[in-house]
């Protein structure tokens, strides 16, 4: 099974959304990027998903994988 991903993206001007990959109707809208990142991080941690944060231009700013919580380094 493919791991789910949640994206934080700019939407219609100054709004930011969290969008679950493959679930078009499962997005939430926020007035700031920081609020969207906080909500996306919380959801990704709960579900053990990957969080992908996008820049204003749509490019990827950062990725955080909360799927492996075993604390393995390397």
C-alpha positions in Angstrom: 0.0 0.0 0.0 1.3 3.5 -0.9 2.0 5.8 2.0 -0.4 8.8 2.3 0.9 12.3 2.0 -0.4 15.6 3.1 0.6 18.8 1.3 0.6 22.4 2.5 0.0 24.7 -0.5 -0.9 28.3 -1.3 -4.5 28.6 -2.5 -6.2 31.6 -4.1 -4.1 34.6 -3.1 -3.0 34.7 0.6 -4.8 31.5 1.8 -3.0 28.2 2.5 -4.5 24.7 2.5 -3.7 21.3 3.7 -4.5 18.7 1.0 -4.5 15.0 1.3 -3.0 13.4 -1.8 -5.6 11.4 -3.6 -8.5 12.8 -1.7 -9.6 16.1 -3.4 -12.4 16.9 -1.1 -10.3 16.5 2.1 -8.7 19.9 2.2 -8.7 22.6 4.9 -8.1 26.3 4.4 -6.2 28.6 6.7 -5.4 32.3 6.7 -1.7 31.8 7.2 1.0 29.4 6.1 2.1 28.9 9.7 -1.5 27.8 10.7 -1.6 25.4 7.7 1.8 23.9 8.6 0.8 23.4 12.3 -2.5 21.7 11.2 -0.7 19.6 8.6 2.0 18.5 11.0 -0.5 17.5 13.7 -2.5 15.4 11.1 0.7 13.8 9.6 1.9 12.8 13.1 -1.5 11.3 14.0 -1.8 9.3 10.8 1.9 8.6 10.4 2.0 10.2 7.0 4.5 12.3 5.1 4.1 16.1 5.2 5.2 18.1 2.2 5.4 21.8 2.6 5.3 23.9 -0.6 6.7 27.4 -1.3 4.5 30.2 -2.6 5.7 29.3 -6.1 4.5 25.7 -5.7 8.0 24.1 -5.4 8.8 21.9 -2.4 10.1 23.7 0.6 10.5 20.7 2.9 9.4 17.1 3.6 8.9 15.4 6.9 8.1 11.7 7.2 6.2 10.9 10.3 5.6 7.3 9.2 8.6 5.8 10.9 8.5 6.6 14.6 11.2 4.1 15.7 13.9 6.7 16.1 16.3 5.1 13.6 19.1 7.4 12.6 21.2 6.8 9.5 
